[in-house]
Amino acid sequence: MTVIKHYGTPRHSGRYPWGSGEDGFQRNPSFLGQVKKLQDQGLSEVEIAKGFGITTSQLRAQKSIAKAEQRKADLAMAIRLKDKGMSNVAIGQRMGLNESSVRSLLDPTLQERSEITRTAADLLKENVESKGFIDVGAGVETYLGLSRTKLNTALALLEDEGYQVHTVKVKQVGTGKDTTIKVLAPKESTYSDLMRNRDQIKMIDSYFEDHGRTLRGLEPIRSISSDRIKINYDEDGGTAKDGLIELRRGVDDISLGNAKYAQVRIGVDGTHYLKGMAVYSDALPKGVDVLYNTNKSNQIPKEKVFKSMKEDPDNPFGASVRQRHYIDKDGKEQLSSLNIVNEEGDWQKWSKSISSQVLSKQSPSLAKKQLGLAFDLKKEEYDEINALTNPSVKKRLLESFSDDCDAAAVHLKAAALPRQSSHVILPFPSLKENEIYAPNYQNGDHVVLIRHPHGGIFEIPELVVNNKASEPNSVIKNAIDAVGINPKVASKLSGADFDGDTVLVIPNKNKEIKTSASLKGLENFDPKTSYPSYPGMKTINDKTKQLKMGDISNLITDMTIKGANLDEIARAVRHSMVVIDAEKHSLNYKQSYIDNGISSLKEKYQGSKRSGASTLISKASSEMRVPHRKDQIRIDPLTGKKVYEYTNESYINKDGKVIKRTSKTSKMAETDNAFNLSSGTRMETVYAEYANSLKSLANKARKDMLEVKTIPYSPSARLLYSKEVASLKAKLNIAFKNKPLERQAQLMANKIITTKRKENPDMDAADLKKLKGQVLEESRSRFSAKKQNIEITNREWEAIQLGAISSNTLNQILLNTDLDSLKQRSMPRQSSSLSSARLARAKNMLASGYTQAEVASALGISTSYLTSSVK
């Protein structure tokens, strides 16, 4: 038996030298000889690497370095002997090489090729010394014109010189998943330095430096004069339309273009700005182009009514905006004064689902119905994937599907109710308090409105559609995604205003959504007057406010599920209203906590005064820290469960303490049985059954994935389809070039979002979601980061099906191809009708009130195909 002795660990931050041992052989020919000797004895590459205490990738890099150093030494000797006049044959005899090897050694082309690794290492070194932290992750090799192996070898050389190579995770804007970035760092830097400066990670190519552009690429804001603005104060009726900005038609620099409404920011006098929803008005006083509605008193100076621009010119409004241009009467392009946050049509694109925060406060029967529908759709997707004919595509889709099921089990979102949609609200005092102008619904329809954050059914108004009302018809006729309500309705909607607040509009013909009267304990309650600050009081910061808000929101959810009475609910809601405004208005939230008896409520409904979430609904997505683990997972072939490998890594914090690294996850993700999180209520049982069904389906998909056999590689097919193989590789190379750009866009987007959240502490989940999408779009535009999905031609698909592409390359191609198009190509020829299970699902959805378009979208088919199938 061969025993390999070695002390130290794989180099992560330069703590131990390679080959720490008596021999120290890693940097001389004996290393290669030792590796070969072990291979001759039957040890695999994995076993050899493990014996040295390094990874297989590091072993390969060390072999490459050792070979390069051996070749350099051989070359130096060959040149010395050649300079002495010796022939290639004589040199070979002296060095123990044949003549052809000497000739190759002295070949200038081969000499140049052998220097590629060193040249690459020098280039990397120059970049890290000038920029600090540089991205050396996937795709960077395409910019350097290297193979990934050569890049890894160059990095290993630099590690030997004391440079650091780390991996850092950055939350993807939009998906919430992590992007792992491999980073080359300066010699003296630590992992903590990198974590504190994640937004400073740069690309290697200096072409992508800022070149003087601002953080978000905004042109200087074009302001309007305050002389063009009339303020509609509280005394003038402004409170009823608080946040609404009314514009004069036909004025170019404030034109909405083709939209009837938009959420905007308008600069004023170069120092301030207006924030709100903009619409046209035909009733503005002469000389006034903008009417601004506010709930503030006319005793407040005009400059205090407007918001002050931030000192940062890159983010003057504290919000992501799109700038627009227009052509003036002289034919010149000009910058508009309207900076768009959202405009008509943007809100209809928002996700159509029901959160557990809303549905858990309804009846268990409704929750079971909507969660059941969500699961049925998942199950149909699983069956569809299993019908695919291409094994590689099936494997790729099963992997994606299993991850989606895991995520759905954590977030617990249910299927949307029939004709449910997101709309922005606008005020129309002429509407009755029980009416709504909603062009997407029929006159006489009963609809409910639900806004986040959602305290309970007492915050859900039920209204009757009136699309004949003259006032909204004159302003937003046939609006795509806006509704009009009487201003008094906003007070029931968690205190909504009209500067861009949104609601879910849900038809309620069958009274499935339960509503109730407003809580008496909330009548006339004003957080600002009830809990003002006192001299010397320290105002809550953003981080603490977010924690406190999460804590009270979980308490309200737990209390509702466990049957708290209305008086108790009112106490918790009052405190939540104080907390959410505590930073913005410097409120005494600590006194509110005492006055509303929050500690006793926590003790009664969460177990103790210091306890947190106590029901499955509030626990599911709660953060949980586990020992740090690797990104790569193993799948248990018997159960399909994920198996993690833990790193046992630690770091030294700013106080000099050694801290064990952890990975962030959620409580639902870490439990095998959702009932472990339940306190036993009926509603929790409904959600636990749903979560367990999803977890089981995810595990089944992973087990199926292990059993899929890939198409064997065929050299003859590669020759036959050589043009197609070359074409696919070229397309893959283009896709790879986007990866570093996308990482830069993600880094910048995270930086902007962090800044905006600090400056806008009242931002709710819906606003944050919008912000993330807009900022990511801007950041991608800034870095020209655009994922180029590989479009596979018919001939290229034939090449794939016949095995002309290696397994590794095919996997990369599939990762950069639209999954829906892959599914279409891999599906067996469709029959002339839906399967019996899907047909039954379609009929049930139609009977429940879903439109044909909604059913077709849910099933992934066309409306015409649906119509022909259900006849």
N, C-alpha and C positions, 0 to 999 in steps of 0.2 A: 504493500500500500504506500502511495506517495503522500507525504505530508508537506504542505506549504505553510511556512511560518512567516508572519508579517505583523508588524505593529503599526498603529496609527489608523487613520480613517481616510476615505476618499477625500480628495481636496475639495472643500466647498468654499473656504475663505482663507486659504493659504496657511492653515495652522500646522500642517505636517508636510514634509517633503515626500515626493514619490519614492517608493522603494526603501522606506525606512527600515533598515536591517543591516546585518553584517556586510552584506554583499553590496547593497546600493547599486544594483545592476541596471536600473532602468535606463541609464543614459549611455550604455556601451553595448557592444555586440553580444555580450553574454545574455542580455535581456532577450534578444531574439532567439538565441540558442536555447535559453531556458524555456521559452514559450513553445518552441518546436519540440523540445524534449518531452514536455508535458503532453503536447498533442499526440506525439508518437506513442505515449503510454495510454492513450485512449480518453484523455480528459477533454471535455467539450470547452468551447470558448467561454461559456457561462461559468463553468466550474473553475477555469483558470482565473477569470476575472474575480470571482468570489474569493479565491485563495489569496489574491493580491490585495483584496479589500477595496476593489474598484468596480465600476460598472463595465459592461461590455463595450459601450461607446468609448469610455476612457481607455480601455485596453487597446482598442483599435487605434485611437489617437496616439497612444504611446508607441505602438508598433510603427506607425507612420513616421513619428518623430525619430525613433531609433533607426529606421531604414534611411531616412533623409540624412541623419548625422553620419551613418556608416557610408552612405554614398558620397557625402562631402569629403570624408576622410580618404576614401578610395580615389576620388577625383584628384585631390591634392597630391597624393602619392603618384598617380599616373602622370600628372602634369610635370612633377619634378623629374620623373624618369624619362619622360618624353624630351624635356629640356636637356637632358644629358645625351640625347641622340639615340636612345634605345628604340627599337622597332616595337610595334604593337604585340608581336609574338613574344619578344623578349620581356616586355612589360608584363604580359600575361603569365609567363613562366615565373617571373619574380613575385607576382602577387597571387599566384594560384588561380588565375582566371584564364578562360579561353580567349582567343584573339577577337572574336565577335563582341564579347563583353567589354573588352578594353575599347574597341572602336565605338561602342554605344556610350561608354563612359565619357569619352572625349568628344562626342557629338555635341556641337553648340546648342542645337535645339533641345536636346535632352537635358543639357546643363541648365538651360533657361527654365525648362519645365520643373526641374528639381528645386528651383528657387521660388516657385510660386507660393508655397506655404510661408516662407520667410517674408516675402513681399507683402502677402496678405496680412501677416502678423504686424508688420511695420505700419501698414495703412490703418489697421485697427488701433494700434498704439497712438498714432498721430491724432485720430479722432477722439479717443478717450481722454487724451491729455488736453485737447482744446475744448471739448464739450462736456467733459465730466462723465455722464452716464450715457451709454449708447446701446441701442437695440441691436442684438445679434441673433434674434429669433428667426423663425421660419420665414423664408422669402428673401432674407437679406443676401443670401448667397447668389441669387439671380442678379442682383445689382452689381455684385463684385465679379460675376462671371466665373464663379467657383462651384464645385460640387459641395454638398453639405459636409461630406467627409473631410474635404480640404479645409473648410472653414472651421470645423471642430478641431482639427489638428492645429490650426493657427491659434485658436483660443487656448488649447492646451499648452502651447509654447509660451503664451503670455501669462498663463497661470503660474508656470514655472518661474517666471520673472517677478512674480508677486502681485500681478493684477488679479482682480476679483471677478468671478463669474457667478451671478446670482439669478434666480428666477423670482419674479414678483407677479402677484395677481392683481389685476385691475378689473373692477366691476364693469361689465359691458353696459353701456347706456342703451336702454330699450329692452334687452332680454333679461337683464339681471344676472346672467351667468358671468363666469370669470374668464378674462383673457389672460393667459399666462405669457409673460414677456421674459425672454432670456436677455440678461443685461451684462455688458462688460463694464466694470467699474474701476476707478483709480486704485492704486496700490494701497493707500492708507485709508480708504473708505471702508465703512462697515455696512452691514445689512440694514441697520437702523438708519444710517445716512440715506440709503437708497429709498427706504420706506417714507422718510420725511420729504423726499424730493422726487416722488414718482412722476410728477408732471414735468420734470426736467429731463426725462429720458429722450434723447435725440436720435435721429436717423444718421447713418454713416455719410450718405451723400450730402454734401454741403448745399446742393441745389435746393434742398428743401428747408433751408434756414428761413427765418422770418423776412429778410430783405426789407425791413422797415414797415411791414404791414402791422396793423393793430391786431390785438388778440382775436377779435372776431371779424375783422375785415370790414367794419362799419365805415361808411363815409361820414364825414362830419354832419351832425344832425342839422337839418334845416328847420329852424323855429319859426313860429308865427308871432306877430305882435300881440300883446295882451289887449291892445286897443280893439282888436277884432273879436274879442271874446266878451260875452255877457254871462255873468254867474247867476244861476237860479238858486238862491239861498233857501234855507229851511222855511223862512218866513214867506217866501214866494211860492212855496210848493215843491221845492227841490228835493225834499226828503223822499217824496213819493217816487221820484225817478233817480234816486241816488246812484251815480256812476254812469248815467246815460249822457252821451255827447251828441248833440244835434247839429248837423252840418247844413250849410246852404248849398243847394244844388248848383251845378254849373261853374263852380270855382275850382280851377285846375289843380292848385297845389294842395287841396284837401278833398279831391275826388276819390270816391270809393271804387272807381272803375266800373266793372260789370257787376260788382257785388251790391247787395242792398243793405248789408250790415257787416261790421267787422269789429274785432277787439283790437284797440289801438293804443299807441302812445303818441302824443303830440307835443313837441318841444315848444316852450313859450319863453320868449325874450332871451333865449340862450342860457337861461339859468334854471328854469322850472319846466314842468311838463304836466299834461293832463293824462289821466288813465281811465279807460272805460270802454263801453260799447258805443260805437259810432253808427248813427243812422241819419238819413236825410230828413229835413223838416221844411215845410213850406210856410211856416208861421213865425219866422225869425224877424225881430225888429229891424228896421232899416239901419244899415251900417254895421250890422252884426253878422259875422260869418260862422261863428261857433257859439252855441249855448251849452254851458256846462252845468249839469244838475248836481247839487251837493246837499248833504244833510247838515252842513255847518251853518252857523248863525251869521247874519250879515254884520255882526259886531266883530267878526274875525277879518283881519286885513286880507286883501286879495292874495298876496304872496304866501299867506299861510294856508289858503284854500288849495292852491296848486302844490304839487309835490316838487321838492328840490331834486334837481339832477344830481346823480352821483359824481363825485370828483373824478372817477375813473372814466375817461372818454371811451374806453372799450366797452363799457357796460353802463351807460348813463341812466337807463331806466330800470335796471335791476330785473330785466326780463329779456328773453330772446325775441328779436323782432326781424321781420323781413322788410327791407327797404324797397321802394318802387320808384319808377321814373315816369315822366310824362313829357309830351312834346308841346312846347308853348306856342303861342300865336306866331312867333317868328321862325318856327320850325326847329328850334333848338331843344335838346334833351335837358330836362331839369329834374332835380331830386324832389320827390313829394315830401310834404310835411307830415304825412301819415306814415307811421311805422307800425306795420301789421304784426300782431301776435297770432290771431286766428281770423279767418274770414269765412264768409258763407260757403258751406260745403265741407269745411274742415271737421266739424263736430260729428257729422254722419259717419266718419271713418273710425270712430272710436269703438273699442271692443264691445261686443254685444254679449254680456253675461251678467249673472247676478252674484254679487259677493256674499260671502257667509255673514258679513256684518249686517246685511239687509235681510237675507232669507232666513237666518236663524231667529229673527224676531217675528217671523210669520208662523203659520201653523206647520206642524211636523208633516202633515199630509202634502202640503204644497212643496215643502223642501224635498220630500221623498220623490215626488213626481218630477221636479226639475232636475234633481241629481240623477234620478234614474234615466232621464232622457240624455243627460250628458254622458253617462256611462254607456248607454246603448250606442251612441254615436262613436264612442271610443272602440267598443267591441266590433262594430262594423268596419272601422278602419283597420283593426287588427286582422279580421277575416280577409279584407281586401289585399292587405300586404302578403298574407300567406298564399294568395292565389297567383302571385307574381311568378314569372317563368325564369327570370335571370337570377341566379343565386347571389351574385355580388350585390345587385340592387336590393334584393330581399334582405340581405344581411344589413346593409346600410340603413334601410328604412326601419327595420326592427330595432336597431340601436337607437335611432332618433325617436321612435315611437315609445320605447321603454322609458327614455328620459322624460318625455312629455307626460307620461302617466305618473311618474314620480313627482314631477312638479305640480300636476293637477291635484295629487293627494295632499300636498302641502297647502296650496292656495284655496282649495275647496270651493272653486267657483262653479255655479250651476248654469245650466242652459238658460238662455234668455226666454222670457215669456213671449207669447205671440205679439208681434208688431212692436215690441219694445225697442226704443231707440233713444240716443242721447241728443238733447237739444239745449241751446243756450236760451236763457230767459230774458225777455224785454218787457218794460212796463207800459201798460195802457190803462190809465185811470177810468176811461169810459167803459171798460169791461166790468161786468158784475163780479162780485167776489167769488161766485161759484162757476165762473166761465173761464174758458181758455181759447185763445185763437191758435189753432194747430192745423195748418193746411195738409199735413200728412195723415190726418184722421178725418172721419166723416162727421158731419154736423149731427149733434145729439149723442155722439159717443161719450161714455163715461171713462175718464182716464185718471190715473193717479200720478203724482210727481214725487220722485225720491231724490234727495240730494245727499252727497257725502260732505262732511261726516254725518252719519246717521245715528240718531239717538234712540229712535223707536217709532212705533206706528203713530204716535201722537204728533209726529213731524211730517206726516204724509197727507197732503190735501187731495181731495177727490173733486174733480171739476168736470163740467160739461162742455163739449166742443161747440163753439160758435164761430164759424168761419164767415159769417155774413157781417160781422162787426165792421163798421166803416173806418174807424181810426187805424187799427192794425192793417187793414187792407190797403190803406193809402201809404203805408210805410214799408211793410214787409210782405206784400201780397205773394202768395205761393212760395213762401220761404222754404228753403231746402231743409234746414236744421235749426230753426228758431221757433219759439212759441211766445205768445203774448199773454200776460196775466195781469190781473189787478195788483197794484203795488202792495196791498194789504196781505196778499197771499204769501209774499216773500217772508214775512215774519214767522209764518208757520214752518217754512223751509229752513230751519236751523239758522234763521237770521240772514238769509241770502240778500244780496243787493244786485245791482244791474251793471256791474263793470266786467261781466264775462262769466258769471256763475252759471253752472250747468245743472241739468236734472235728467233723470231717466223718466221718460214718458211711457206709461204702460196702460193699454186699454184694460178696463176692469169690469167688463159687462157681467161676468159671472161672480163678481165680488170675491175673487180668490185672494186678492191683496187686502188685508185687513187694515183699517184706519181707525183712529179715535180722535176725540176732541183734544185740543191742546191742554197741556198740564196747567192746572191752576197755579201750581207752585212756580211757574215760569212767567206768569203774567206780570208785565211791567218791570221785570227784572233787568237791570242795566249793570253789567259787570263794572263799567268804568266809574259809575257814581257809587256803587256799592262797596268797591274795594280799591280806592285810590291809594297811591303810595304815601308814605310818611317821610319826613325829613331824615335823610341818612340811610334810607332803605336801599338795599342792593337789588337792582333789577335782575330778574332771571335771565340767564343767557340762552342762546338758541338750543344748544345741546341738552341742557337740563329741561327746557320747555318741551322738547320732543319726547324725552323720557317720561315726563310727567303726563303729557297728553296721551301717550301710549298706555300708561298705567291706568288712567281714569277711563279711557275708552274700553280697555279690557274689563274693568270693573262694571261698566254699564252693560256690556255684553253678558257677563257672567250673572249679573243681577236679573236681567231680563229672562235669561234661560232658566234661572232657578226660581222665578215667580215673585220677584220683589214687588211691593205695592207701589202705587203711583207717587206717594209722598217720598218714599226712599229714592225712586228713580229721579224725581225732581231735584233732590239734594245733589245727587251725583252729576246730573246734567248742568245744574247751576255752576258747580265747581269746574266742570269741563269748559264752560263758557268763559270763566275767569282765567283759566290756564291758557287757553288758546290766544287770549289777548294780553297776557301778562307781560310779555316782552315788548310788544308794540306800544302799549299804553302804560307801562310800568305799574302793573297792578299787584296788590298784596295777596298773592295766591296762597301764602302760608296761612293767613287769617281765614281765607275762604275754606281751606282744608279743615280748620278747627270748627268754624261756624256750621259747616254742612255735615259735620260728623263723619267724615270720610273714613277715619280709622275704624269706627264701629261698623260701618258698612263693609269694609274689607274683612274685618274679623268675622262677620256674619256670613258673607257670601264667598270669601276666598280663604277662610281658615284661620287667619291671624292678621294683626294690624300691619305686619310687614310683608305679607304674602302677595304674590302676583296672580297671574292668570290661573283660573281654577277649573275651566271647562275646556273640552276639546276644541271648541271654536276659537277661543282666545289663545290656547296653547299651541295650536298646529304650526303656525309660522313664527312662533316665538324663537328668538335666537338661542342657540345652544353652542357651547364651545367644547370641542373634543381635542385630544392630543393631535398634533400636526400630522397630516398624512399625505401621501403622494397622490398626484392627480391620476396616475394610472391605477386602474382597478382590475381585480381578477373576478371572474364570475364563477360562482359555485355551480358546477355542472348538475348537481342533484336538485338544488332549490331555485337556481336562477338569481339568487341574491348577490349583491355587490360585496366583494371582500376587499377591504382596504389594507394597505401596508403603512404602518406608522413610522415616522422618521426619527423620533426621539430628539429632535433638534431643539436648541435653545439659543437665546441671544442675551446680550448685556444691555440693560436699559440705561437711561440717562443718569440714574442714581448708582450705577455700577453693580446692580443686582442681576444675577443670572435668572432669566425667565424662560420657562418652557414655552416653546411655540405651540400655538393652537390653530385649529381650522374652524371657521365659522359655518354652522349648519343650522338646522331647525329641529324642533322636538319631533315633529311628525316624520321628518326624513330619517330620524335615527331610531324610530320604533318599528318593530315588525308587526305590531298589532295596535291599531288606532284606539282600541278600547282601553289601552293602558293610559291614555290621556283623558279619558272620560270620567265625569263625576257621577254618571248613571242616569241622567235625565233622558227623556224620550227623544228630544231634539238631537242630543249628542249621539244617541244610538243610530239615528238616521245618517248622520255625517260619518260616524265610525264605520258603518257598513259600506258606505260609498268609498271612503278612503281605503279600506281593506280590499275592496274589489279592484280598485286601481292598482294597488301594490301587487296584488296577485297577478293581474294582467301584465304588469311591467316585468315581473319575474318570469312569467311564461314566455314573454317575447324574448327575454335574454337567453332562456334555455333553448328556444327555437334557433336563436342566432348562432349558438355554439354548434348546433347540428347541421347548419348550412355548409355544404361543401362548395368551394369556389371552383370556377372553371379552370381546368388545367392549362398551363401555358403551352402554346404551340409554336415552335420556331418556324414551321412551314407556313402557318397562317400569318406570322409576322412578315415573312418575305412576300407573301401574296398581297398583303395589305400594307406594304411599306409606306405608301403615301398617306394612308389614313392614320397609321401609327405616328408618323412624323407630324401630321396635322394636329392630332390630339395632344402630343407633347408640347407643341408650340402654344396651343390654347391653354394648357396647364401652366406653362411658363408665365403667360400673361396674368393668369389668376394668382400665381404665387407672388408676382410683383406687387399686387395690391395689399398683401398681408402687412408689410411694414407700414404702409400708408394708413391702413385701417387702424393699426395700433396707435399711431400718432394721433389720428382723429379721436380715438377713444380717450387717450390721455388728455388731450385738449378739452374734449367735451366734459370729462369729469372735473377738470379744473374750473371751467365756467359754471357748471352746475353747483359745485361747492360754494363758489362766490355768490351765486344768485340765491341759494338757500339761506345763506347768512344774512343777505340783504332783504329777503322776503320770508321771514319766519312763519308767516301765516299761510304759506303755500300748502294746500291740501293735496291729497294723493292724485286727484284728477289733474290739477294744475301742474304738478310735478311730472306726471306722465307726458303731458303736452310739451312741457319745457324740454324734457329729455329728447323727444323726437325732433324738435326744432333745432336744438343745439347740436345734436349729432349730425343732422343734415347739413348744417352750416360748417361744422368741423370737417366733415367728409369733403365738402366742396372746397374748403380751404386747402386741403392736402391732395385734392384730386383723387380721393379714395373712393373708388366705386367698384364693388364686387362684379367681376365679369363672369357671370355664370357660363360654363362651357356648354355650347349648343352642339349636340351630337347629331351628325348627319346619318342618313340611312346606311351608307357604306361604312362609316365609322362604327355604327352599332353592329353591323355584321362582323367587323373585325373584333369587337369586344366579345360578341357571342361565340366566336370561334377560337378565342384564347390568344389573339395576337398581342394582347397587352398583358404585361406581367401583373401579378396580383397586387404588388405594392403601388405601381403606377395607377392601376385601375381604381384602387381605394382612394387615391388622391383626386382622381378625376371625379369620382362619385361625390366626394366632399365638396366639390366646386361646381356641381350641376344642380339645376332646379329639381327638387324632389318630385314635384307633381309631374313634370315631363318624363322623368325616369319611370314613374309608376305607370304612366300611359303606355310607354314603350314596352314595359315588361308584363303588362296585363295580358292574359289570354284574350282571344277575340270575344268581344262582348256579345252576349245573347241579345235578342230583340226586346227583352223586357228585364225589369229588375228582378232580383232574387226574391223568393217569397218573404224572407225576413225583412229585407229592405222595403219591399212593397208594403208590408204590414206597418212598418215604421212610418212610411210616408203617409199612409192613410190615417194613422193615429194622430200625426202632427197636424194634418189638414183638418181633422175633426176637432182638434183642440183649439183651432183658430189661427194657426200659422198660415201665412200667405204662401202661394206656390213658390214665389221667389225665395222665401226663407227656407222652405223645405228643400228646394233644389240646391241651395247653397250649403245646407247642412249635410246633404248626401253627396255633394260634389258632382252633380249632374246638371244638365240644362233644364230650363223650365219646359221646353217643348218635349224633351225626353220624359220628364215627369208626367206631363199631361197625357202623352200617349200611353204611358204605363198604367195609370190609375183609372183609365176609362172602363 
